[in-house]
Amino acid sequence: MTLNQYLIFTYLLAVTFILSWLLTRVMRRVALRLDVLDHPVGRKAHGKPTPLLGGVAIFGAFYIVLTAHIAALAILQPYGPEWFETKLLALLGEDGGVKLAGILIAGVMIFLLGIIDDLCVLSPWMKLVGQVTAACVLAAFGLRIRLFIFNDPITSTVITVFWMVLIINSMNLLDNMDGLSGGVSIIAAATFFLCVQPYDAYFMVRILLVVFAGAVGGFLCHNLPPASIFMGDCGAMFNGYFLATVAVVGTFHLEGASPRISVVAPVMALSVPLFDTLSVIYIRWRNGDSIMLGDKRHFSHRLVEVGMRPAMAVYFIFMVAGLVGLNGVLLPYLNMTGTVIIMAQTLGIFLLIVLLMNAGKRNGATQADGK
């Protein structure tokens, strides 16, 4: 990257961060005034009613900064170099402007779905229908996963919808402790920023990632333990939507330069929410419970169960997300042998975590029986 690109990224990150920080303060007051609070009942881990609507600040900062700058560039484009089309929107690939419009429109749909759920509490099936609809809109704008032989519109659309719904719900489920979903979102965005290929051709994707990281970062200042505001479903689902979309837009494999298996880089970047979701589904299935039923069996809850304080569990998960994300960054540069080694190492990290949690749980049960 050039110095000018670094300056652009720094400027966008700072502007979005500050705006998000301010909007989060405003939304906290609005939530308190409107009594839009998350009450500590049932499986909730917090000890007092906490304002929701932090996701409005994330969404608002992201869209305000992005659309304002794009509008300014579009207005000024006739008076300067013709790089708005050739150097910016075109970086999203063929029909870059159409694809960007699709990203923004589907993002609004997911955000509105989350807002309705925060205010009215939708059923899981209603949320699923809304998520599938937004993913189909994204695919209709030409944003689809194309995995080698899966290039036809039907198969690629089905894969895209499945991926989008999986990540949206994984990030939503991960939002179960102060700062957790927001922190992991920023780490995933940083991972994508480093591993999107080819670098120059995906400058626009990097811009989107920087603006997103700034929007989540400004909110996270108010959400780290002890949180003064929660992002709610509107924020968690929007975070998942955006990160899933980046995985669809970005290119993580260069034919002839890296093995095809390097396309799993997005899976590694989002491995923590995926691990949390899949492990919870397995535990619920094993115990004969509905997989739609909320509980306290998530990754973070199990860490607390074996002796960690909630804040310690959150920062431990941050560390895991960062380490695995760095492994994902390496994939496009490795040959097949190196890629297999990195993937085996990543699998080993999660297996080690499972073993330690199971050992800690058994040790706690033994001590309780001894008493």
Secondary structure, DSSP 8 states (H G I E B T S, - for coil): --HHHHHHHHHHHHHHHHHHHHHHHHHHHHHHHHT-EE---TT---SS-EE--HHHHHHHHHHHHHHHHHHHHHHHGGGS-SHIIIIIGGGGSTTHHHHHHHHHHHHHHHHHHHHHHHHH---HHHHHHHHHHHHHHHHHTT----BTTB-SHHHHHHHHHHHHHHHHHHHHHH--STTHHHHHHHHHHHHHHHH-BSTGGGHHHHHHHHHHHHHHHHHHHHHSSS-S---HHHHHHHHHHHHHHHHHHSB---TTTS-GGGGGHHHHHTHHHHHHHHHHHHHHHHTT--TT---S-SHHHHHHHTT--HHHHHHHHHHHHHHHHHHHHHGGG--HHHHHHHHHHHHHHHHHHHHHHHHHHHHHHHHHHH-
